[in-house]
Amino acid sequence: MIKLKRKILSRIFSYFTKAIIVYLIIMSTTYGWSKEEMSLSQSDIKNNLKSVIYDLSENIGTRNYSNYKNLDKAAAYIINKFNSLGYVIEIMEYEINGQIFKNIIAQNPGQSDSDEIYIIGAHYDSCFNPGADDNASGVAGLIELARLLKEEKLSKKIRFVAFVNEEPPYFMTDNMGSRVYTKELKDKKENIKAAIILEMIGYYSDEKNSQRYPPLIGPFFPNKGNYIAVVGNINSRKLLKKVVRNFKSSSEFPVESIVVPGFISGFNFSDHWSFWEEAYPAIMITDTAFHRNKNYHKNSDLPDTLDYSRMSEVVLGLKGSIIELVNENKGKKT
């Protein structure tokens, strides 16, 4: 009788043990086991972006007409970066009140001889603050895209332009660096197919209500500031559609877009406005600035507030998008 009881208890224990093992296997396999890791190329991009942003916003710091030495240091730094990539540099100088300001134009000497030109731009001055997101992030993206696209076979020309004087008091005036540049483009009758302006691409948040919008816009867009935005005017709607479509085919990173009349205040707050003024198709790539980033135009706009992993995803998406855009009609007469 005792042996029978022991046998029954042993079987119960065995079944119980097996049941626990099965349960643990089932539960443990309902979660992903693979760790999300960056590819080597994305890790390099992240580190490169971070390095440029720290150099511009922390090592150099506030850079504008009132901190002219720092502005000049920033220009020299950007020139050196493009030179190290093997780009040919052109400096567009102009004078305001006895100060010389510089737009920095970089081109790949080995690129296509096509007369069709695509411009990638970002301003490098800041608004009386360190300007990590505004706009060291845009400059970092500009330089990194120049590196990533250097060896690509492109059927059209790409120019990388670092603009000066986007910030007040020159903002949306004839002394704005990009305005000086676009007027010259028009005078020279250059064949500008598109301009893509990088304006603050480093700040993201997964918190609820972290994203704000101009009045009446909010119901149509996400509640969280965890995406990159593309803004265009009516004349740029076809360009915007292509860039967004190409971005989505190159990256899973969330992207939102909007087309608005160019005169609506807020949507024209960067260097793309200067291209709109000359009727060039132009779009802005942005994290939406003050609609998301509470550090906008404050001394708290520092490198540690930015998300370099997400920035690297945006840059990779833009790389693929730009390649498809520039090579769109490769081999066809236009």
N, C-alpha and C positions, 0 to 999 in steps of 0.2 A: 504494500500500500504506500509506504514511504517513497519507494523507488518510482512508483507511478506519479505521485505528486511532484517529485523532483523533475521527472520527465516532462510533465505538463508545464511546470514553471519554466523549465529550460526552453521549451518551445515558445511559450508566451514571451519570454525575454528575447529570444531570437527574432520573433516576428516584430516585437517592439523596437528592437535595435535596427532591424532592416527598414522599418517604417520611418524611423528618425533619419536614417541615412538617405532614404529616398526623398524625404521632406527637405533635408538640407541641400541635396543636389538640385531639387526643383527651385528652391528659394534662391540659392546662390547663382543660378543660371538665368534668373530674371533680370539681372543687371549686366551691363556691359563690362567686360574684363579688360579690353584694350584701352590703354591710356592714350589720350589725344596728344599727339606730339607734332611739333612743327617740322616741316621738311627742312632740309639743310638750306635751301635757297630762301625760304621764308624766314628762317632764323637769321641769316645774313642780312636780309632786308630790314628786319626789326632792329638789329644792332646798328646798321648804317643810319637808319632814321633817328634812332636815339642819340647817336654820336653828334649828328648835325644839329639837332634841336638843343642839346646841352651846350654845344659850342656857341651857337648864336644867342640863346636866351640867358644862359648862365655865365659862360666865360666872357662873352662880349656884352650882353645885357641890352638895356634900352638903346635903341638905335633910330634916330631921326634927326631932323634939322637942328634941334636944340642939343642933341648929343652927337654932334657931327663926327667927332673922332671915332666913336663906336660905329656910326653908319659907314664910315670909310673902311673901318676894320671888317665889317660885315661884307662889304663889296669885295675887298681883297680876298677874304676867305672863300666866297662863292667863286670868284675867278680862279683861285687856286684849285678848287674842287673840280671845276670843269676842265681845267688844264690837265689835271692828273688823269682824267678820263680820255684825253687825247682830242678834245674838242677845240675847234678854232673859235676864238673869242673876239667879239666886236664890242667896244664900249661906246655907248651913245651918251655923250655928256651935254648937259645944258645948265644954264646959270640962273639962279634966283637970289637976288639981294646979295650978290658977291660970293655966294656959295655954289660950288660945282657939284651937281648931282649926276648919278650914273645909272642908266639901264644897262644890264649885262646880257648880251645876246650870244648864245653858244650854238654852233652847228657842227655836225659830224662831217669832216672833210671827205669821207669815203661814201657819202650817201648819194642818192639818186640825183641825176641832173635835171629832173623834172622842174618846171617852173611853178608847179602847184605846191603851196606851202601850208603846213599845219603848225600852229603855235601852241606850245604848252607854257603856261606862265604862272608866276606867283610873286607877290610883293615881299620884299625883305625888310622893310622898315617896320617899326612898332610904334604903338600909341602911348608914349611916355611910360612904358612898363616893359618887363622882360619879354613878353610876346612869345611864349612857347607855342601855344596853339595859334595865336594871331601875330605873325604868320610864319614862325620858324617851321611849323609843321608842313605848310605848303611848300616852302623852300626845300625842306628835306625830301618831300615827295618829288619835287621837280628834279633834284640832283639824282635821286635814286632811279627815277624813270629814265634819265639820261644814261645812267649806267646799264640798266636792263635792256634798253633799246639800241645800244651802241652797235652790237653785232647782228642785229636783225636785218634781214633783207627787206627794205621798204621801197615801194615804188614811187613815193612822193617825199618831199623834203619835210623834215621836222626842225623847228627852231625852239630852243629852250630859252625863255626870257625871264630874268629876275628883275622885277620892276621896283623902282624907288618911289617914295612919296605917295603911297596910296592912302596913308593916314592923314588926319587933320594936321595943319590947316589947308593942305593941298587937295584933300579928298573931293572928288567930283568937280575939280577946277581944271583949267588949261595947264596948270603946273603939275598935275598928277603925272607920274612917270609914264604910265600906260597911255595917257592922253597924248603926251608928246610923241610917243612911239606910233600910235595909230594914225595921227595926222601925217607923219612922215611916210607911213605905208601907203596912205591914200595919194600923197603927192607923187610918190614913185610908181604908183599904179601896180603894185605887186599883187600877185595872184594868191591872195589869202583865202584858203578854202574853209578854215575853221580855227577857232581859238578855244582852248580848254584851260580854264583858270582854276588853280588850286587855292582855295581860300578857307583855311582852318579845316584840317582833316584828321585831328588827333583826339577829340574828346567824345567819349561814349558812356552811356549809362543804361543799365537794365532795370533801374528803379521805376516804379509806377509814377506817372505824372512828371517824368524827368524831361519830357519834350513839350515845348510850348510852340504856338503858332500865331501869326497875325489873326485878327478877328475874322470869323466865319470860315477859316481854313481847317481848324482842328478836327471836325467830324470826319474828314476824309483821309486822315493820316494817322500813323501809329502814336500810341500813348507814351512809348519808351524811346529814349534817344539812343538807340542801338543800331542805327543804320547810317548810310552815307546818302546825301541828297544831291540831285542834279537839277539845276535851275536854268531855264532858257526863256528868251522872249519869243514872240510870234515868228519873227524872221529866222529863229534858230531851232524851231520845233523839229524839223527833219533831222538836224544834227543831233539834237537831244535824243530823239527816238533811236537813232543808230547807236549812239554811245551807250545808252541804257541797255538796249538789246544785246550789244556785244559784251557789255560788262556781265550780264546775266549768263551768257554762254561761257564766260571765262572764270566766273567765281560764284560761289553760293552765298557770298556776303550780301545781306539785305540792302537794297537800294530803292529809294523813292525819288520821284521826279515831278516837276511842275513846270508848266509853260504859262507865262503871264505877260501882259502888255509891259513893254520896257519902261514905261514911265511910272509904274507903281513903286512907291518908296519901300525900301527894305530889300526887295528882290534884286535891285540894281546896285547894291552896296559893295562893289569890289571892281577889279580891273576889267571884268567882262563888260561893264558899262561903257568903257572907252571904245571897245570894239562895236558895241551896239550903236554908238553915236556915229560911226562911219559905215553903218549898215553891214558889218561883217557878221556872219554867224558865229556866235560865241556862247559858251555855257560855263557855269560855275559849279565846281565840285566842292561840297562843303559839309561840315558837321552841323550846320545851321547857326553857328556863332552864338549870339546872345539869346537865341531861342532855346538853347540847351546849356551852354557853358556859362556858369555863374561867375567865372573868373574873367570874363570878357572885359578888356581894357582896364584891368586891375593889376596890382602888383602880385596878386596870387596866381596869375597866369604863368605857372612854373612847369618845368619838365616832368616832375613827378605826378602831375595831375592827368597826364595823357596815357592812352592805351596803345602801346606800341605793337602789340599782337594784332589788334584790329586794324591799325594803320597799315601794317604790312599786307594784310588781306586786301585792303582797298587799293594799295599800289599794284599788287599782282593783278587784281581785276582790271585796273586801268591799263596796265601793260597790254593785256590781251585785247581789251577794247580798242586801244589806239592802233595796234597792229592791224586788226580787222578793218578799222575805219580807213586807215591810210592805204591799205592794199585792196580796198573794196572793188575798184574797177581796173585792177592790174591787167595789163595786156590789151585794154580797150582804149580806143581813142575817145577823148572827152572834149 
